[in-house]
Amino acid sequence: MNTELKSFEEIKQLTEYGMEYWSARDLQKPLGYEKWDNFSKVIDKAMLACDVAGFDIKEHFPCIKKMVEMPSKSRKNGQEIGFPDVWKTKKIIDYNLSRYACYLIVQNGDPRKEQITLGQKHILLFKHTDRN
């Protein structure tokens, strides 16, 4: 099994009812996106594609809010200020993506990213083998 595909399956999670999903935050970096803002634009395109295809966006891209801890120190004029051992919490947006949502994200991702190109190649491969 290809390592990219294995990595994709390794970050899969299950709901309490046994339904599979992928956290968008967990999927972001393996697909080559360092910044959430850039990845969220791809998610928006994938949501539009989902809607245009006639599927329920809320079913495939349920939005959740997570609390995460972040260090409270910051930088001012190149020097760290604040208390390094003090953490603050922040609420962030995430999505519990269905397999179809992941497919749409890969289809709408930046093809200049190697991970996106590999993902698109896998999708085509699976489509081809499904027909046989």
URDAQUI-V840581 format. One line per field, one symbol per residue. burial: I if it has 16 or more other ideal C-beta (glycine too) atoms within 10 Angstrom, else O. A space follows every 10 residues. Layout:
burial = ???
This chain:
burial = OOOOOOOIOO OOOOOOOOOO IIIIIOIIOO IIIOOOOOIO OIIOOIIOII OOOOIOOOOI IOOOOOOOOO OOOOOOOOOO OOOOOOOOOO OOOIIIIIOO IIIIIIIIIO OOOOIIOIIO OIOOOOOOOO OO
